[in-house]
Amino acid sequence: MSIAPDIDSHSGKLPKHIAIIMDGNNRWAKAKGLMGGAGHKAGESALQAIVEHAARRQIDVLTVFAFSSENWRRPEQEVGLLMRLFVHALDKRVAELHKNNLRVRFMGDRQRFSPLLQQGMVNAEQKTAANTGMTLVIAVSYGGQWDMAHAAYQLALQVQQGQINPQAMSFENFQQYYQQHIQIHDLPPVDLLIRTGGDLRISNFLLWQAAYAEYYFSDLLWPDFNESALDTALQEYAQRQRRFGRTSAQVEAHHA
């Protein structure tokens, strides 16, 4: 795995934070007459290639939806396979990421995982914490509604403990106090959210963090989403005008 900066081949503005819903592993395997596990293994290889390419493009943060809070409902055999792949990734991939100066972080409800996996996540974060390259955020047992509800609970505790006066709560104060409890609040907001697999929904992913994200939907199944496909998404993103409530004239005047 070699991650050398390569930004000359892509012109235009780049997002600081890309989030990806990696959908289509099972359908990819079914289309090829393979067992479902083959799709997840191919998807893990695709993720490795995309992480390397995003780092070459000097993206600041890449967040991937590896396992949602709803995925626990999947067949026990499939969940078991995903957990074994997770252990493999922690054992092997984290060492590669660390060697290439990338940081690893996890977001989601870790309590549902085995003590071994929970400790593996902690070890990976601690091992790569001082690295200065791209941050890879892996969302596991995560759901946007859970994230927002958890933040609301933490905010309610602060009010109950007298740390916040509810009478003085304005929109700005609410945003400040609430956001500090949202997962990965210390990282840039999502600029570009990509979903593979052809479905046109965000499936309860990063509801707060991606409030102003540009969406890009690809018909490619995740194992087929390669470096060229990511570049296509980046090129489309570069052509979009992000107004954040302003008019086009205001945006153009600001950048003039």
C-alpha positions in Angstrom: 0.0 0.0 0.0 1.6 3.2 -1.2 0.0 6.6 -0.6 2.0 9.3 -2.3 0.3 12.7 -2.9 -1.2 12.9 -6.4 -3.3 16.0 -6.9 -2.2 17.2 -10.4 -4.5 14.8 -12.2 -7.6 16.3 -10.7 -8.4 19.9 -11.2 -11.0 22.1 -9.4 -12.2 22.3 -5.9 -12.1 19.2 -3.7 -14.3 18.4 -0.7 -12.7 18.4 2.7 -14.9 15.6 4.0 -16.4 12.7 1.9 -18.9 10.3 3.3 -19.8 7.0 1.6 -22.6 4.6 1.9 -21.1 1.4 0.6 -24.1 -0.5 -0.8 -24.3 -3.5 -3.0 -22.0 -6.2 -1.7 -24.7 -8.9 -1.6 -26.1 -8.0 -5.0 -22.7 -8.0 -6.5 -22.0 -11.6 -5.2 -25.5 -12.8 -6.3 -25.0 -11.4 -9.8 -21.8 -13.4 -10.1 -23.3 -16.6 -8.6 -21.1 -16.3 -5.5 -21.9 -16.6 -1.8 -22.8 -13.4 0.0 -19.5 -13.5 2.0 -17.6 -13.1 -1.3 -19.3 -9.7 -1.8 -18.3 -8.4 1.6 -14.7 -9.5 1.0 -14.7 -7.8 -2.4 -16.2 -4.8 -0.7 -13.4 -4.7 1.8 -10.8 -4.7 -1.0 -12.7 -1.9 -2.7 -12.6 0.1 0.5 -8.9 -0.3 0.7 -8.4 1.1 -2.8 -10.8 4.0 -2.2 -9.0 5.0 1.1 -5.7 5.0 -0.7 -7.1 7.1 -3.6 -8.8 9.6 -1.3 -5.6 10.0 0.6 -3.7 10.6 -2.7 -6.3 13.3 -3.5 -5.5 14.8 -0.1 -9.0 14.6 1.2 -9.0 15.6 4.9 -11.7 13.2 6.1 -13.3 10.0 4.6 -16.2 8.6 6.6 -17.6 5.2 5.5 -20.8 3.4 6.6 -19.4 0.0 7.5 -22.2 -1.4 9.7 -25.5 0.4 10.5 -27.5 0.0 13.7 -30.1 -1.7 11.5 -27.6 -4.2 10.1 -27.9 -6.2 13.4 -31.2 -7.5 12.0 -29.4 -9.3 9.2 -29.0 -13.2 9.3 -26.7 -14.3 12.1 -24.3 -16.0 9.7 -23.8 -12.8 7.7 -23.3 -10.7 10.9 -20.8 -13.2 12.1 -18.9 -12.9 8.8 -18.9 -9.1 9.0 -17.5 -9.3 12.5 -14.7 -11.6 11.4 -13.9 -9.2 8.6 -13.8 -6.4 11.1 -11.3 -8.3 13.3 -9.1 -8.9 10.2 -9.3 -5.3 9.3 -8.2 -4.2 12.8 -5.4 -6.8 12.7 -4.0 -6.0 9.3 -5.4 -2.8 7.7 -4.8 -0.5 10.7 -1.1 -1.3 10.6 -1.0 -0.3 6.9 -3.0 2.9 7.6 -0.6 3.8 10.4 2.4 3.1 8.2 1.0 5.6 5.7 0.3 8.3 8.4 -3.5 8.0 8.3 -5.7 8.4 11.4 -8.5 5.9 12.2 -11.6 6.8 14.2 -14.8 4.9 14.9 -18.3 6.3 15.4 -21.4 4.5 16.7 -22.7 2.5 19.6 -19.7 0.3 20.4 -21.4 -1.4 23.4 -23.0 -3.9 21.1 -19.7 -5.3 20.0 -17.6 -8.0 21.8 -15.0 -6.7 24.3 -12.3 -7.9 21.9 -13.6 -5.7 19.1 -14.2 -2.7 21.4 -10.6 -2.9 22.6 -9.4 -3.3 19.0 -11.1 -0.1 18.1 -9.5 1.7 21.1 -6.1 0.4 20.2 -6.5 1.4 16.5 -7.5 5.0 17.5 -4.7 5.3 20.0 -2.1 3.9 17.6 -2.9 6.3 14.8 -3.9 9.4 16.9 -0.7 11.3 16.2 -0.7 10.8 12.5 -1.2 13.8 10.3 -2.6 12.4 7.1 -6.2 11.8 6.1 -8.7 10.8 8.9 -10.6 7.6 8.1 -13.8 7.5 10.1 -15.5 4.1 10.3 -19.2 4.1 11.2 -20.1 0.9 13.0 -23.4 0.1 14.7 -24.3 3.7 13.8 -27.5 5.4 12.9 -28.1 9.1 12.5 -31.3 9.1 14.6 -29.4 7.3 17.4 -26.6 9.9 17.1 -29.1 12.8 17.5 -31.0 11.2 20.3 -27.8 10.4 22.2 -26.8 14.1 21.8 -30.2 15.2 23.1 -29.8 13.0 26.1 -26.4 14.4 26.9 -27.7 18.0 26.5 -30.7 17.2 28.8 -28.2 15.9 31.5 -26.3 19.2 31.3 -29.6 21.1 31.9 -30.5 18.8 34.7 -27.1 19.3 36.4 -27.5 23.1 36.1 -24.6 23.5 33.6 -27.0 25.1 31.1 -29.9 27.5 31.7 -32.8 26.5 29.5 -34.2 30.0 29.7 -31.2 31.4 28.0 -31.3 28.8 25.2 -31.3 30.5 21.8 -30.9 28.9 18.4 -27.2 29.7 18.4 -26.7 28.4 21.9 -28.7 25.2 21.1 -26.6 24.6 18.1 -23.4 25.1 20.1 -24.3 22.9 23.0 -26.1 20.2 21.0 -23.5 19.9 18.4 -20.7 19.2 20.9 -22.4 15.9 21.7 -22.8 14.8 18.0 -20.4 12.2 16.8 -17.2 13.5 15.1 -18.3 17.1 15.9 -14.6 18.1 15.9 -14.2 17.2 12.2 -15.3 19.3 9.2 -18.9 18.8 8.2 -19.6 16.4 5.3 -19.2 18.2 1.9 -19.9 15.2 -0.4 -22.0 12.2 0.4 -21.8 9.3 -2.0 -24.1 6.3 -2.1 -23.4 3.3 -4.4 -25.8 0.6 -5.5 -28.4 2.6 -7.2 -30.7 3.4 -4.3 -31.7 7.1 -3.8 -31.7 7.4 -0.1 -29.3 8.1 2.8 -30.5 5.3 5.1 -30.2 7.2 8.4 -26.5 8.2 7.8 -25.0 11.4 9.2 -28.3 13.2 9.4 -26.7 16.2 11.3 -23.2 16.1 9.9 -24.4 16.0 6.2 -27.1 18.7 6.5 -25.5 20.8 3.8 -23.7 18.0 1.9 -23.8 17.6 -1.9 -25.3 14.1 -2.7 -23.9 11.8 -5.4 -25.6 8.5 -6.3 -23.9 5.9 -8.3 -25.5 2.8 -9.9 -22.3 0.9 -9.4 -22.4 -1.8 -6.7 -19.8 -1.1 -4.1 -17.2 -3.7 -5.1 -17.2 -2.1 -8.5 -16.7 1.5 -7.2 -13.1 2.2 -8.0 -10.7 5.1 -8.2 -12.1 6.2 -11.5 -15.6 6.3 -10.1 -14.5 8.4 -7.2 -12.8 10.8 -9.5 -16.1 11.1 -11.5 -17.9 12.0 -8.3 -15.2 14.6 -7.4 -15.4 16.1 -10.9 -19.2 16.5 -10.5 -18.8 18.0 -7.1 -16.3 20.5 -8.4 -19.0 21.7 -10.9 -21.7 22.4 -8.3 -22.2 25.7 -6.7 -22.7 25.5 -2.9 -24.8 28.5 -1.8 -25.7 27.8 1.9 -28.8 29.9 1.6 -27.2 32.7 -0.4 -28.0 33.6 -4.0 -25.7 32.6 -6.9 -24.8 36.3 -7.3 -23.7 36.5 -3.7 -21.6 33.4 -4.0 -19.9 34.6 -7.2 -19.3 38.1 -5.7 -17.7 36.4 -2.6 -15.3 34.4 -4.8 -14.5 37.2 -7.2 
